[in-house]
Each structure stands twice: as structure tokens, then as C-alpha cells.
Amino acid sequence: MPPARVTFAEAFRFWLKLGFISFGGPAGQIAIMHAELVERRRWISEKRFLHALNYCMLLPGPEAQQLATYIGWLMHKTWGGIIAGALFVLPSLFILIGLSWVYLRFGDMPAVAGVFYGIKPAVTALVLHAAHRIGTRALKNAWMWGIAAAAFVGIFAFDLPFPAIVLGAALIGHFGARAAPGVFALGGGHGGAHSGYGRALIDDDTPTPSHAGFSRSRLVKLLLVGLGLWAAVMAALVGTHGLQGTLTQMGWFFTKAALLTFGGAYAVLPYVYQGAVEQHQWLSGAQMIDGLALGETTPGPLIMVVAFVGFVGGWLKQVLGPDALFLGAAVAATVVTFVTFLPSFIFILAGGPLVEATHGKLGFTAPLSAITAAVVGVILNLALFFAYHVLWPAGFTGRFDAVSALIAAAAAVALFRFKVGVMPLLAACACIGLLVTLVPALR
């Protein structure tokens, strides 16, 4: 027997709870949703869950948040998707605004600086571990290894843009599946379907709900509403701050980041670093790494680091004047979050009906398999990027930070050998950093 029908209020309570417990990055968040929705509550079957995940992984943006939006939409129509996706993000936004304020006001204090000194090497190890975790799942044959290696060389040696890498990988998967279907029949790489959980409310053979059917008029309406919301916000920013105003530039830059970057938070960070640090100088490279450390310790998508970028940039650029630093920074963080996540809602609500008609088709999953392999190479490049900034904070001509190297090595051993969780690892490294900072003789 499938479970009883889920009311909107019951779903609302679950999505709110998920927004506060969704730690561990996309892999951890997807695992939580799988355990809760597939195994325990049986709201959706594993095949339908993985099929939705496949689509979300093809999109630019945070796949875990998009998956929550998709399932919410499938269960309770448009508002169900909006509520599920919004509640996945809002707790993290409020928490990060508070932590960013503490960081800017008290970050120069030895205790706070010590905590971040210890966390930064741990973040480097976490990024490397993410590449390994995805690689063991996705690199199942020589072709996948070759795609990952090519992606790494392309971004490391030739500075190829992420969209070009993703497009190239998708084309390889699309055409390669015709010649060698077995090579690319890897799906989303999150495991095969399991039939031991019992019947689900939305089961493998459950007909697609009427609201999830494709309608050209509905598609046009959603696109117009989404573009209208974005245009209204941008017009308000231009009207109040001008085309070159910091808030306007943030809105435009993070709109591009949301649309042009693939592979999750780890893959998008180099692009954000290039624009926010080097081009617009909203914050420094060291602050960017600190922001990722904060993102790792809060619930919600890791891409929420963009809220930290917006807050710090809004504060330092005094977007609402020197007498309203906190308000201006909070507005900047909210604007950045809005334009970053708006495309995700549009992709799910507009594209969901098309996805519901593609169950079990290799033509859908093969490009995803190749993209996932390419992302491994991109994330490995990011690990090297972080290692450089952490171990040589003043550049290769400066001093090598041996203590940070030891912390990073210990964090890597804890992750790879002893399978330590993210939160205990960050807490331990923060304590080590605090001790090293307060006892200079240890450095």
C-alpha cells in the first residue's frame, strides 16, 4: 500500500525542516532527501527520484535545491515547487547574513582569525575529497577518465570557460551513446534503483499528474513571469543606483553566473572568484575562501557563498551609505541570492513537464554521465586553486605555510581514511587553528 496523500501543510513543515538540516553539500543534501522521501516517507519512488535528479544535474545551479523544487512541484503544483525551493534557501540566507556580519565586525580578533586559519586548509581537503567522491561514482571506464582529464587540462592549461567544457562533454555523451551505449549508460551516478522500500505515493508506474503535463501556453506564461520578475528587480536597481552601481553590477554578474556555470558550487567558484575578486573587487581572495568556509558550516546549498560575497561587497562598497552598512550589505546579499536562484525555479517549473516524458531514455542520461565526468576535472582544478592560496598566501615567491599544509594533510586523512563528517572535521580544524593562532610558538 502506498502512503496516504500528503497535504500541503505537511509538505511545508518538511521543507522548512529540511532547510535547517541540509548540511553536507549537495551529496549530503541529496542523501537526506533520499532517506526521508524515498526510504522513510515513500513520497516518491527511487527511479522517479533519480530521474528528476538527472535533470537537475544537467542544469546550471544547485542540483539539491532544484531537486527539492522538482519534487515539491510534482506533489503540489507550482506553489509546492516554489515553497520547497524557497525554504531550502531562506534559512541559509538569514544565517549567512548574521555570520557575515560577525565576520566583518570581529574577523580581525585573534580568536576569530584563528578559527578561519584552521578552517581554510580543511576546505581545501573537502574540495579534493569532493573530486574523489564524484570520481569514484562517475569514472567507471577509460572514456570517462579521458573526459575528466580533458576537462582538467582545458580549464587548468587553456582557461576554457565552464559552459564550453560542459557543452563539449554533453556532445560527447550524446553522440558517444549511439556508438557505445554501455559506456555512457551511467545515469546520474547516485546508485541504481532499489525496490525494497515499498510502494510510493509517486511510484514508478504512477501516471504523470495533470498539472505536470506539457502545455505551450503554460510554458510561455512561466517564462514571461520569470523574466518579468528579473526585469522588475533590475529596473529598480538601475533606477535607484544607476547602471554602474554596485547593486546593479551584482545583479547582472550573478545572473550570468546562474545561467553560465555548471557543475555545482565547487565548479562555479572559480568563475565567481574571477568576477567578484579580480574584476569588480567586491572582496579579497582570502575573504572568498573564508566565505566558502562559512558556507560549509551552514545548511543549504554551498552556492550560498554568493550571499557572503554580496554581503561583504555591499558592506565594503557602502551601497546604502556609511550610516547603513548592515542594511546595505543585507540588501546586497538578498539581491544576489534572488538573481542566483530565480533561474533554477524557472528551469524546474518550465522544464519539468518535458522531463516527466523521458523516463528511462538513454538519450537523456548519457550527456549527464559525460558532464559528471568532466566536472571531476573541474573540481580537481579548484582544489589546486585553493591549495595555492592557502599554502602560499603571499604567492609562490612568499613563505610556504607549513602549518596549513599539516592541517590540510590531516584533514585529508580524516576524510579519506576515517570517513569523518564535515561538521566534526571543521570543528576540529577550527580548534587547531585557534590554538596555533593564540600560541604563536606553535607556528
C-alpha positions, 0 to 999 in steps of 0.5 A: 500500500502506498502512503496516504496523500500528503497535504500541503501543510505537511509538505511545508513543515518538511521543507522548512525542516529540511532547510535547517538540516541540509548540511553536507553539500549537495551529496549530503543534501541529496542523501537526506532527501533520499532517506526521508522521501524515498526510504522513510516517507515513500513520497516518491519512488527511487527511479522517479527520484533519480530521474528528476535528479538527472535533470537537475544535474544537467542544469546550471545551479544547485542540483539539491535545491532544484531537486527539492523544487522538482519534487515539491512541484510534482506533489503540489503544483507550482506553489509546492515547487516554489515553497520547497525551493524557497525554504531550502534557501531562506534559512541559509540566507538569514544565517549567512547574513548574521555570520557575515556580519560577525565576520566583518565586525570581529574577523580581525580578533585573534580568536576569530582569525584563528578559527578561519586559519584552521578552517581554510586548509580543511576546505581545501581537503573537502574540495579534493575529497569532493573530486574523489567522491564524484570520481569514484561514482562517475569514472567507471571506464577509460572514456570517462577518465579521458573526459575528466582529464580533458576537462582538467587540462582545458580549464587548468592549461587553456582557461576554457570557460565552464559552459564550453567544457560542459557543452563539449562533454554533453556532445560527447555523451550524446553522440558517444551513446549511439556508438557505445551505449554501455559506456555512457549508460551511467545515469546520474551516478547516485546508485541504481534503483532499489525496490525494497522500500515499498510502494510510493505515493509517486511510484514508478508506474504512477501516471504523470499528474495533470498539472505536470503535463506539457502545455505551450501556453503554460510554458510561455506564461512561466517564462514571461513571469520569470523574466518579468520578475528579473526585469522588475528587480533590475529596473529598480536597481538601475533606477535607484543606483544607476547602471554602474552601481554596485547593486546593479553590477551584482545583479547582472554578474550573478545572473550570468553566473546562474545561467553560465556555470555548471557543475555545482558550487565547487565548479562555479567558484572559480568563475565567481572568484574571477568576477567578484575578486579580480574584476569588480573587487567586491572582496579579497581572495582570502575573504572568498575562501573564508566565505566558502568556509562559512558556507560549509558550516551552514545548511543549504546549498554551498552556492550560498557563498554568493550571499557572503560575497554580496554581503561583504561587497555591499558592506565594503562598497557602502551601497546604502551609505556609511550610516547603513552598512548592515542594511546595505550589505543585507540588501546586497546579499538578498539581491544576489541570492534572488538573481542566483536562484530565480533561474533554477525555479524557472528551469524546474517549473518550465522544464519539468513537464518535458522531463516527466516524458523521458523516463528511462531514455538513454538519450537523456542520461548519457550527456549527464554521465559525460558532464559528471565526468568532466566536472571531476576535472573541474573540481580537481582544478579548484582544489589546486586553486585553493591549495595555492592560496592557502599554502602560499598566501603571499604567492609562490615567491612568499613563505610556504605555510607549513602549518596549513599544509599539516592541517590540510594533510590531516584533514585529508586523512580524516576524510579519506581514511576515517570517513569523518563528517564535515561538521566534526572535521571543521570543528576540529580544524577550527580548534587547531587553528585557534590554538596555533593562532593564540600560541604563536610558538606553535607556528 
